Amino acid sequence: MSDLIDEIKTLIIETLNLEDVTVADIDTDAPLFGEGLGLDSIDALELGVALHKRYGLTLSAEAEEAKEHFASVRRLAEFVTEHRSR
Amino acid sequence: MSDVSQALLPPPLLSASPNGIAFYRKTAPITYAAFRADIVAARRALATLDAPEIVLHDADAYAFIVWLLACWQNGQTALLAAEDLPATRAFLPLPWVGHCESSVLRDWSDSAGDVGVRLDSAPLFDRPGLVLFTSGSSGAPNRIFKTPTQLCREAIMLQQQFGNALPPDTCFVGSVPHQHMFGLPFRLMWPLWAGYPIISEPFRYPEELGRLGVGPHVLISSPPTLKRLAQLETFSSSATFLATFSAGSPLHDEVAAACESRLATRIVEIYGSTETASVMYRFAPGGVWCEQPGVTLALDERGCLKLRSPLLPDDDWFQTQDTAVRGDNGWRLTGRADRVAKIEGSRVALDAIETALLALPEVTEARAAPLYRERDEIVAAVVLSDSGRAQLQTLGKTRFDRWMRQRLSASLDRIALPRRWRYLSSLPYNAMGKVTTADIVRLFDRQALPPFTVTARRTHETANEEETTLTLALRDCAQVFDGHFPELPILPGVAQIDWALRLAQRHFLIEGRFSGLRQLRFQRILSPDDDVSLTLRFSPEKKEVRFVYASAQGVHSQGRALFAHPAHTPDDKA
């Protein structure tokens, strides 16, 4: 799991071009949006595309569900583990 | 004002006593007799070129004005090149005149030509005598034409408006370049037409004002220089300053107040542009803006100023993008209408972001700009206060970036929050005292940098040093390997140094300016397939960055980059 968590953090950094941010800078349990990493809805779209490409999973278009998946890196990793097709 | 039945030469050139002083150059006086003789010689030299248009570039104000007046005497037009660069040369394939690399005519003294040539007191002409360039929104330079009549009118206007209390021996001294539309009318045309002596050399640092001689002076300057003057620990000058003029960007009231007491003079701020020449003035700090004589102002439906002015080529309204409100006694400038960015479809006011940033005690100067790359985003370049710097050092850049965003989120929409940050020791002011959006965006340029990820960061508490390690994806940076041996692509040493410097300046708050390299060693070549890391270790005390490029094979190269004060001043680029 911790490998996957780091992998997802790297994916976030690379996809969103978060310059100067390291894997260690991203708190596994902090929210990705709003207060935490400060990502916005446009980032969510891009991250969704990247997650689809890497793990073959489709994020729900439902805002509430998406919010759930992006609650933290840990939640995202759980979601990936459950639903990944590659 | 409309009656400009003037000759093509400043009146003092025709009427002043031959022994009267027109200029000081390296403190040596230049008399009107010498000035006249030089214009005649320059006129003769220019006539040999047989060209209706020339490019004029001379860093010396005296030489510049001799060439310009000689040009007009010959009925030639001078195009003013702000800099002598290969791109400018290619853009202006005309004879270049003046002391610069591209020049075909550096000097007038040894010219051949017709010895019968004299000074001509022919009337002013209304054809373009001068062409200036401004950067257009598309990036291509726009040509702005000025007739000698327009420039003469402004000189007379300035003398009427501000010259009443100036005795005839008032010396004009400036820090702004003379080839732009603030320096040219204020530093040269006004004193020339009114007969005040001019100091040819610009001063670069406010400290130099201390070396001026006793006597009355008028100072032509801009906010970056005045800001530095306000910050000097001590300042004394035996000169008397009768007035100080500032233009180029807004002058903060605190800076104006500090300079006012330092120089014991009124600070007059000028509002204008290359197209319009001067439009309004105000007494800083705190004053409202008032129209120059003959100027009519109005607001359009967006609240933007438009104006008619005797300094414009015609009687039509000239539209600006500056928003303003009319008060009881004058105008207040409120921002720029074109400083609204479209970020992912939403309109974002850059002025509002800067206002919010400046309201933070951690921030002393700030600029926001839109960056249109993979996605639209706002970026910010910020100069931190002492408390801001301390906080940055405590938190490290990433957490500090986030903390700044959080503080701004109280007053700004999420979409307007800057997503990328640069913390600088000073903003990138250009020679005219302006910070352009292009220069801000350049701070975020990563074109010539390889894609990198930060892999580690640590603080060496004992030595008070910071260290950052990055991995570089060399294979994604093919362009730097171009031409470096098709058979054996290697990373040039200059690129390694450049990357180390730029990445260091990005990750650490380095005061001062790059001043040299020490102990540079290239031990192994670097090729596109190497998995290379770059470790940067910054010592604020020594103002030094040690850099090491390494891979599994060992160290490839290393060195120490030194930084030194004085920090850059805006006039360095002049």
Boltz contact constraints between the chains, C-beta under 6 A:
constraints:
  - contact:
      token1: [A, 20]
      token2: [B, 397]
      max_distance: 6.0
  - contact:
      token1: [A, 20]
      token2: [B, 398]
      max_distance: 6.0
  - contact:
      token1: [A, 20]
      token2: [B, 454]
      max_distance: 6.0
  - contact:
      token1: [A, 21]
      token2: [B, 398]
      max_distance: 6.0
  - contact:
      token1: [A, 22]
      token2: [B, 454]
      max_distance: 6.0
  - contact:
      token1: [A, 25]
      token2: [B, 398]
      max_distance: 6.0
  - contact:
      token1: [A, 38]
      token2: [B, 405]
      max_distance: 6.0
  - contact:
      token1: [A, 40]
      token2: [B, 414]
      max_distance: 6.0
  - contact:
      token1: [A, 42]
      token2: [B, 344]
      max_distance: 6.0
  - contact:
      token1: [A, 42]
      token2: [B, 375]
      max_distance: 6.0
